[in-house]
Amino acid sequence: MNSFFSKKNIHGAQEWHDELGAALKRCDWFLLVLSPDAIHSTWVKRELIYALQEQRFEERILPVLYKTCDAHKLSWTLPGLQRIDFRRNFHQACHELFALWGLDYKF
């Protein structure tokens, strides 16, 4: 399973937007971390639009609720997607996430 996390993978002098696009092309899933900051981020919206347009992400876009927010403000499509809530029980949410990917999570 391919993943990408920008703070570790993009360095200062790189063309970060091209690097981000290349990373999105390598990913198997699109995990969307929902928070008030994410809802107001132009780049999060762009990344979500990209994922929604890619056939390979069909049934592979996974919103995870990190902090309470109004996901409708980011996209009208989000309420229809399965969501995992990390706000109350972190370990249970990890268990749900890993189970979705066919992996074990022990806590």
C-alpha positions in Angstrom: 0.0 0.0 0.0 1.4 3.4 -1.0 1.1 6.4 1.2 2.2 10.0 1.2 2.7 12.5 4.0 3.9 15.9 2.9 5.8 17.1 5.9 8.3 14.3 5.5 8.4 13.8 1.8 8.6 17.4 0.4 11.8 19.4 0.9 12.1 23.2 0.6 13.6 23.6 -2.9 11.3 21.1 -4.6 8.3 22.0 -6.7 5.9 21.0 -4.0 2.8 21.1 -6.0 4.3 18.8 -8.7 5.6 16.6 -5.9 2.1 16.4 -4.4 0.5 15.5 -7.7 3.1 12.8 -8.3 2.5 11.4 -4.8 -1.3 11.4 -5.3 -0.8 9.3 -8.5 1.1 6.7 -6.4 -1.5 6.3 -3.6 -3.9 3.4 -3.4 -6.3 5.2 -1.0 -7.2 8.8 -0.3 -7.5 9.3 3.4 -9.0 12.7 4.2 -8.3 14.0 7.7 -11.3 16.3 8.6 -10.7 19.2 10.9 -11.8 22.9 10.9 -8.4 23.8 9.3 -8.9 21.1 6.6 -12.3 22.4 5.7 -10.9 25.9 5.0 -7.8 24.7 3.1 -7.8 25.4 -0.6 -5.2 22.6 -1.1 -7.3 20.0 0.7 -10.2 20.9 -1.5 -8.0 20.5 -4.6 -6.7 17.2 -3.5 -10.3 16.0 -2.7 -11.5 17.1 -6.2 -8.6 15.2 -7.8 -9.5 12.1 -5.8 -13.2 12.3 -6.7 -12.3 12.5 -10.4 -10.0 9.5 -10.4 -11.8 6.2 -11.1 -9.1 4.3 -9.1 -10.2 6.0 -5.9 -13.8 4.8 -6.4 -14.8 3.4 -3.0 -11.2 4.3 -1.7 -11.8 7.8 -0.4 -11.9 7.6 3.4 -12.7 10.7 5.5 -11.5 10.4 9.1 -12.9 12.8 11.6 -10.0 14.2 13.6 -11.8 17.3 15.0 -15.5 18.3 14.9 -16.2 20.3 11.7 -18.8 20.8 9.0 -17.6 18.5 6.2 -20.4 19.9 3.9 -18.4 23.1 3.6 -15.6 21.1 1.9 -17.7 19.0 -0.4 -21.3 18.0 -0.7 -20.1 14.4 -1.5 -18.6 13.7 1.9 -21.8 12.8 3.8 -22.3 9.9 1.4 -18.9 8.4 2.2 -18.0 6.0 5.0 -16.3 7.9 7.7 -14.2 6.8 10.7 -14.4 9.0 13.8 -11.2 9.4 15.8 -12.6 12.0 18.2 -13.7 9.6 21.0 -11.8 6.3 20.9 -8.5 6.4 19.0 -7.8 2.7 19.3 -11.3 1.7 18.1 -11.0 4.1 15.2 -7.6 2.6 14.3 -9.1 -0.9 14.5 -11.8 0.1 12.1 -9.3 1.7 9.7 -7.0 -1.2 9.7 -9.8 -3.7 9.3 -11.0 -1.8 6.2 -7.5 -2.3 4.7 -7.5 -6.0 5.8 -4.9 -5.4 8.5 -4.8 -6.3 12.2 -4.6 -3.6 14.8 -3.8 -4.6 18.4 -4.0 -2.3 21.3 
